[in-house]
């Protein structure tokens, strides 16, 4: 659950910084991992 909270916070962070494709990839990985964990 801690990872999910961190993931949610990271998603909010990426909303302000979508300049790099790396952030988008991490966002996708974060979303997939959160679904697997939950």
C-alpha positions in Angstrom: 0.0 0.0 0.0 2.9 2.3 0.7 4.0 1.9 -2.9 0.6 2.8 -4.1 0.6 6.0 -2.1 4.0 6.9 -3.5 2.8 6.1 -6.9 -0.1 8.4 -6.6 2.1 11.2 -5.4 4.5 10.5 -8.3 1.6 10.7 -10.8 0.7 14.1 -9.5 4.4 15.1 -9.8 4.6 13.9 -13.4 1.5 16.0 -14.3 3.7 19.1 -13.8 6.8 17.6 -15.5 6.0 15.8 -18.7 8.9 17.2 -20.6 10.9 13.9 -20.7 9.7 10.7 -22.1 11.4 8.9 -19.2 8.8 10.4 -16.9 6.1 9.0 -19.1 7.6 5.5 -19.1 8.0 5.6 -15.3 4.4 6.8 -15.0 3.2 3.8 -17.1 5.3 1.3 -15.1 4.1 2.9 -11.9 0.4 2.5 -12.9 1.0 -1.1 -14.0 2.8 -2.0 -10.8 0.1 -0.4 -8.7 -2.6 -2.5 -10.4 -0.6 -5.7 -9.8 0.0 -4.9 -6.2 -3.5 -3.8 -5.5 
